[in-house]
Amino acid sequence: MSLRTDEYYRGLVEDEFRSLGYLEPPVSVEAVAEHLGVPVRSFALPPWFTAALIYEDGLPSVLINENRDAQARRKALGHILGHLLVLLDDLSANYPKDSLSVHHDADLMANEFETPAYMVRDQAKKWFNDYRYLAGLFGVSEKQMFERMRELGLVKSHGIIWEY
């Protein structure tokens, strides 16, 4: 497997959303799983468990703990789908359990599933960088949206941020 940049992994998520016709929020990670043909099963499980990729008859399925909050379930599903998108794009990829860099890539993709960069940039132009409004559009916290916009260079965070 060749070396990939963070932008490559973000592009995989963007390509998947665009193939589903998502140009504006809100976005559905569950729709991506359905598009990929991956069933998502929810069960009441112990509190330390969030999600796992399992195989039923040789095909992947996602097992999600329904006792976790919606944000944690969405992030976990995005993480697992991130692994699958990489495998679909590069069949030579593999995921040893002891490789932290592989999970960094899947975490990056999980964040991209929540707040896709191309959509955040587009909506920020339309809504004058109002991170509070954008947080509502994307279904994330205001803090999370502000951090995402800061990562993308849409807002600068120097000094004091006034709450009004």
FENQUIKA-V305918 format. One record per run of one state. SS is the DSSP state (hx for helix, st for strand, lp for the rest). FROM is the first residue (numbers start at 1). LEN is the number of residues. If there is no record, write none. Layout:
ss	from	len
SS	FROM	LEN
SS	FROM	LEN
This chain:
ss	from	len
lp	1	5
hx	6	15
lp	21	8
hx	29	8
lp	37	2
st	39	5
lp	44	7
st	51	6
lp	57	2
st	59	7
lp	66	4
hx	70	20
lp	90	10
hx	100	15
lp	115	2
hx	117	10
lp	127	4
hx	131	8
lp	139	3
hx	142	10
lp	152	13
